[in-house]
């Protein structure tokens, strides 16, 4: 199955799905605008999602192991039970994101933004992130 997403530069991103996962080599560049994509249970392990706009995306049970989400916009994203083991979330915007039951072990969260509405996994202490407002 192929899904198409409009990009900010006017082009279209075509993503080939393989069952519940994405095909190997899946990569989204800085221009990707996936608002509000439904990517539940997608396998995006080791994907380059740096700078991608995933605001309000449905990423429930998504596999984001080792994914590069640096500077990604994850405002209001639904990341319940997402596997984000070893993911790069440096500088990511997690304002209002729901990360309940997500696996953040080994994730780089340096400089990530969050607010009082960000929902963390039980027992997770957000260290290295910046509590603040969304940049305009």
Secondary structure, DSSP 8 states (H G I E B T S, - for coil): -EEEEE-TTS-EEEEEEETTEE-TT-B--TT-B-TT-B-TT-B-TT-B-TT-B-TT-B-TT-B-TT-B-TT-B-TT-B-TT-B-TT-B-TT-B-TT-B-TT-B-TT-B-TT-EE-TT-B--TT----S-EE-----
